[in-house]
Amino acid sequence: MNTPGGYDWSRLQPVVGEFARVSIPFELRPNPKAGKPFFRPGVLPRISLGLAAGVVAVGAALQLGLIHSRGTNLSPRAAGYALGFMILVVLWLLREAYFQEAVVRVDATTLTYRILPGIARRIPRAAIAGVVLRRVDTSTSFAAGQESKRLFLIGSDGRCIFRINAEHFEYLDGYHLAAALAVPIDPAWDFAVSRASLSMEIPGTVLWPERHVTALAIVGTLLVIAVGSVVMTLLQGPAR
C-alpha cells in the first residue's frame, strides 16, 4: 500500500532474531567512533552545556575586550586567528557535550530524544508506525559529493514525525530502536537519494533550510564579510 505522499509500505520489514532482543526502558546513544572524526572524541570525562556556554561567554568577553580596549597593538589578523581558535574550541566542546548527553530513550508509552540537558522532544509511541533509514545526498554548489545518514520515524499517514542526523549510529542501532518501538524498519543506508526524491517519498523529511542551502550560504557569507569589516574597523580605529 502506498500513501498519497508516495511512501511504499512494502519496504518495511519486521525486526526478528537477535536484532529484536531489547529491553524496556531502552536507551540508544550516539557512538563517537562512528561517522566523521572531529579531533579525538571522548577526551574529556564529562562536558555539560553550562560549561560550553561558559566558554562561549568568556571567549566573547575576551574578544569584546580586545576590540574595545584602548592602546592595544592587536592586529586584525591576530584577532581573526584568536576568534577562529575560539570557535574551534567551542565546537569541540559542544561535540563532546553531545556525545555525553544525547540519548534516545524508549519507555512503555513514549520516545524521548534529548540532545543536551533541557533540550528534549517527546513522541507518543502510538503515533509511530515505522523506522526509516536513508542516506541523503547533501551536495551543494560549494561542496559536491556530500552525503548524510538520516533516521526518520513515520506516522500511519506516511509523513515524517521525527528525524535525526544518524552519522554516529549504525544499522544495528536502527534495528534495536525499531524493536524497542515494536514497529517495522526500512533500512536503506547503502545508497544515497536526493532531497527532492526523499521529500516526495516521505513528506516532512526535508526542512525549508535544506531546500535553500545555496541561498542561505550566500546570505551567511555576506553577513560574515559585513561583521568582519566592522570588527576590522573597530580594531584599526584606536591605532590611528
Beta strands, then each sheet from edge to edge (+ up, - down):
strand 1: 26-28
strand 2: 103-106
strand 3: 110-116
strand 4: 119-124
strand 5: 130-137
strand 6: 147-154
strand 7: 160-165
strand 8: 185-193
sheet 1: 1+ 2- 3+ 4-
sheet 2: 7+ 6- 5+ 8+
end
